Amino acid sequence: MRHSGPADRVPFIVFTGLLLWLPIPLGSNRPWAAMLSSGIIFVLCIWWSVLFLKKEVSIHRSFRKAWPAITALLMCQCWVFISAITPYSPSSDFVVPAPPAAYFTVGSLDPAQSFQQLILGLALTALFCLTLVLLNSRQRIKTVIYALILSGVCQAVYGSLMTLSNVEYILFLPKESNTGVTTGTFINRNHLAGYLELCLAVGIGFMIATLNDRPASTWRDVGRRILEALLGAKARVRIGIVMMVAALVMTHSRMGNTAFFASMAITGIIALIFSKRASKPTIILLTSLVIIDILVVGTFFGIDRVVERIEETTLETTKRDEVDVYALGLLRDHPITGTGAGSFYGVFPQYRQEEVGNVYFDHAHNDYLQFAIEFGLLGFVPLAAFVFFTLITALGAQWQRRDALMRGLSFSTIMAIIAFGIHSTVDFNLQIPANAATFMIILAMGWLSMFFRDSSLKSGRGIP
C-alpha cells in the first residue's frame, strides 16, 4: 500500500496551525471566525484532492474503513441542505403550537441560519476526513497530539493568569461577564471547560501510550527511567495536564469538572478491563491523576468552590431546566423534520414563558435537545449513529490493538465521547465551532486507533 509522501506536508502544517487557531477568536463562535475556519478547511480539502488526482497522495485504510461514519455525516448534511432550500409551507405566520401538518413538513424556519450551519457542518465533515488522510504516520499523529496539548496549556495559562491577576481581558477587550473565573479566550467558562476536557483526554491518552509495562532489569534501567520521567517528554506532558486541570477547576464549571473526572474514571476502568490484565503503570498513572489533581491542584485552585456550586444547584436556582422544558414544545411540534439547523434562537421566543425572565437564549442548554429540535428525527439519528459507530470502533481498538499509541488514541476518543456525552446534557459545547471541530478530530482518531497500520511494521499474524 502506497503512503503519502512529502507532497501533503504543507497542507498538514496548515491543518496543525488551524488546530491552534480555532479556540483563539472566542472559540471561533463568531460568524466571521467560523466562516474563516470553514474556508481554510475547504481549501485544504481541495488542495489534498488535487494532489490525489495527480497521484501524489493516496487514500489510506483508515479513511476507507471509516465509511459508516462518513456516510452518516453526509446523510445529516444532506438533510440540512434539503431543509434549508425548502420553503416552510404550513402558514406564512408561525403558529404556536404548530398544526399537526408541521410534523412531516420539510423546511427550515430560518433558511439563512440553516445555510450558515450547512457550511459549518460540511466543514466539520471535511475536517473529519482530512484528519483521516493527513495523519498517515506515527510522527504526524504525535504532532497533532502535541498541538492539542499545547493549545490546551496555552488556554489554561492565559485564563489562569487573567483570573489570578484580576486583569481580565479576552482578546484585548475587558470581560463583560464570567469575571472571577477562568474562561481563556472563550466567552463562557463552560466552553473553556469543554475544550479542556478534550485536550485533557488527548493528554491522558498519550501518557498511557508512553507507559513502559516492562519491569526494569538493572539499576541502569531504573536510573534511565527516572531521568526520562523527570526530563523527558512525559514530564512536560504531565506538567501540562496538571496546568489544564488547575484551569478546569478555576472555571468553577460544575458539569465540566464532573464530566472530566467521571469520564477519566469510567475510561480508566474500561482500559483496565479491556487490557486483559491489570497494567501496574496504568493503575499508578490513573491513581496519581486522581490524587494529585483533586487533592493537591483542587485544594490550591478552588475545587471547594466547584463542590459548593454543585451542592447549591437546584431546579429553583437555575433557568436552564426551564429553558429545556419550554423547548420541549418545539420538539413536540416538529419531531420528525425539525425546525431547521440554526433556527433555535429565532423560534424559541415563541415558546418561552415569563419564568425564564428577560434573558436571551440563543441555544438550548442541552446539545441533545437542540440537535433534536433543529434537525428532527431524520437528521438527529444519523448524527447519533456517527458518534455511536466511532465509540464502538474505539472500544474495539482498546480490546484488539496491542500498539501502545493506538490504545492511547482509543482511550482519548472514549474519554472525550463520555465527557461530552455527560456535559452535553446541561450545556451547548457542540454549538461552539472550536469545540465541535476539536471533537471531530478526536473522533477521527478513534478510527485511526483501530485501522492505522505503520508501514514500517511487517505484516504478520495478530493485530499490532
Buried (B, 14 or more C-beta within 10 A) or exposed (E): EEEBEEBBEEBBEBBBEBBEBBBBBBBBBEEEBBBBBBEBBBEBBEBBEEBBEEEBBBBBBBBEBBEBBBBBBBBBBBBBBBBBBBEBEBEEEBEEEBEEEBBEBBBBBBBEBBBBBBBBBBBBBBBBBBBBBBBBBBEBBBBBBBBBBBBBBBBBBBBBEBBEEEEBEBEEEEBEEBEEBBBBBBBBBBBBBBBBBBBBBBBBBBBBBBBEEEEEEEEEEEEEBEEBEEEBEBEBBBEBBBBBBBBBBBBBBBBBBBBBBBBBBBBBEBBBEBBEEEBEBBEEBBEEBBEBBBEEBBEEBBBEBBEEBEEEBEEEEBBBBBBBBBBBBBBEBBBEBBBBBBBBBBBBEBBBEEEBEEEEBEBBBBBBBBBBBBBBEBBBBBBBBBBBBBBEBBBBBBBBBEBBBBBBBBBBBBBBBBBBBBBBBBBBBBBBBBBBBBBBBBBBBBBBBBBBBEEEEEEEEEBB
